[in-house]
Amino acid sequence: MKIGYLGPKATFTDLAVTTMFPDAQKQAYDTIPECIDAVDSGEVELAVVPLENALEGSVNLTIDYLIHEQPLPIVGEIIAPIQQHLMVHPYHAHAWNDVKEIYSHSHAIAQCHKFLHQNFKKAKYVYMTSTSAAAKFVSQHPHLPIAAIANRLAAEEYGLTIVRENIHDYDYNHTRFIVVRKQNEELLLRSPLYAGDKTTLMIALPKDQAGALHQVLSAFAWRRLNLTKIESRPAKTGLGNYFFIIDIDQKMDDILIPGAIAELEALDCTVQVLGSYPYYII
């Protein structure tokens, strides 16, 4: 099996793929659209891209591209912890607290604000395209007193020494990654990390009217369908036009979810099933 993922090597997406698909052939892509397009063209069988971070929120590019450009079905979800570590070239491991510059992605630096403020008040922060790119840069410049913030896979990939572990401010930070494929075939992945099933719907209201969203939610509420997320996104058809992404905390069944969809369509809503899939928690 060949799997595409948002690269470069040793990013958190790579870490999620490596954990869930240890025997798969991996192919890194520079952007989310390139990764998703690779599935459509047949270059890879599956693609893994980030969908949401607990601190930063949704990855809007992923949602919009699947809705407007490349409507591939979601067949799985991986929820992975985001653990940031401070790493240096082994040459500087004995004097890591003397580094003058810290390299990482802007989100990673923001997620480690407390640690950096306490330990590196005078250090310069240098923003990179990814945490992995930061680790690679540090490994290529052993003569410079610099450090990177990245994950453990990046330290292993680029031969760096982790000098302080888990420097992130919040331990509950996680990222949701979705798995997409060209055909809506079940993801046959037997794993002890399996945590349940979800169904994701896209719902577009017929027009802007009082109580429209209430009617939508009522279709799920009286059927006791638990919604784990509801989010609005611009429909790109005019100012004030939105569609909703809704996650239901169960697999597609024969009665309840189809009944809710039928009720919504009777209200002239447009409903699209983006996927019904298992999710895994690392």
C-alpha positions, 0 to 999 in steps of 0.5 A, a space after each residue: 500500500 502506498 500512502 501520501 501525506 503532508 510532508 516533509 519527512 518527520 512532520 506530525 502527519 508523517 508520525 501519524 502515518 508511521 504509527 498507523 501504517 508501519 509497513 506502508 510505502 510513504 510519499 510526502 507532498 508539499 501541500 494538502 491539495 497535492 496530497 489529495 490530488 495524488 489519490 485522485 490520479 492514482 499515484 497513491 491509494 490513501 492520503 493522510 492530511 490534517 483536519 483540526 488541531 485542538 488549539 489552532 482549530 480547523 484546517 480550512 484548506 482541507 475542508 474547502 478542498 474536499 468540498 469544492 475541488 476534490 470530493 473524495 470520501 473520508 474513510 478513516 481518522 487518526 487523532 494524534 497527540 502533539 508533543 513538542 521537544 527541544 532538540 539540538 545538534 549533538 555537538 551542543 547538547 552539553 550547552 543547550 541553554 546557550 543557544 541564540 536562535 530557536 527554529 520551528 513552525 510558528 504554531 509550534 513556537 506559540 504552543 511552547 510560549 511558557 517554556 521559551 519565556 522562562 528559559 530563552 527570553 533573549 533568544 531569537 525565534 526563526 519561523 520555518 515551513 514545518 517543525 521537520 524543516 527546522 530540525 533539518 536546518 539545525 542538523 545541517 548547521 552543527 557550528 551554529 548555537 541553535 535549536 529546533 522545536 519538533 517531534 521525536 521522529 524529527 530528532 531520529 530522522 536528522 540525528 539531533 539530541 532532545 535536551 528537553 522533552 514535552 515543552 508544550 504549554 498544554 498536554 491535551 493538544 491533539 490533531 485530527 488527521 483524516 484518511 481519504 481514498 478514491 473509492 468509498 471502501 472500508 479501511 480494513 485496519 485492525 488496530 488496538 488504537 481503534 476508538 469508535 466510528 463517525 459519520 460526517 455530513 455536509 449540509 447546505 440550508 435552502 435559504 436564510 430564514 429564522 429557525 433553519 439551523 434549529 430545524 436541522 439540529 432537531 432532526 438529529 436531536 429527537 433521534 438521539 444522534 450525538 453530534 461531536 462537532 458542528 462547523 460553518 464554512 462559506 459556500 463561496 456563492 455569495 456573502 452570507 451563504 454557508 454550509 455546515 459540517 456535522 460529525 455524528 458519533 456513530 457509523 452510518 446505520 440503516 434507520 437513524 442517520 438515513 431518516 435524519 437525512 431524509 427529513 433534512 432533504 424534505 426541508 429542501 436542505 442539500 445533504 452530502 455524506 462525506 464519509 462514515 469511518 472508524 477513528 483511531 487515537 494514538 
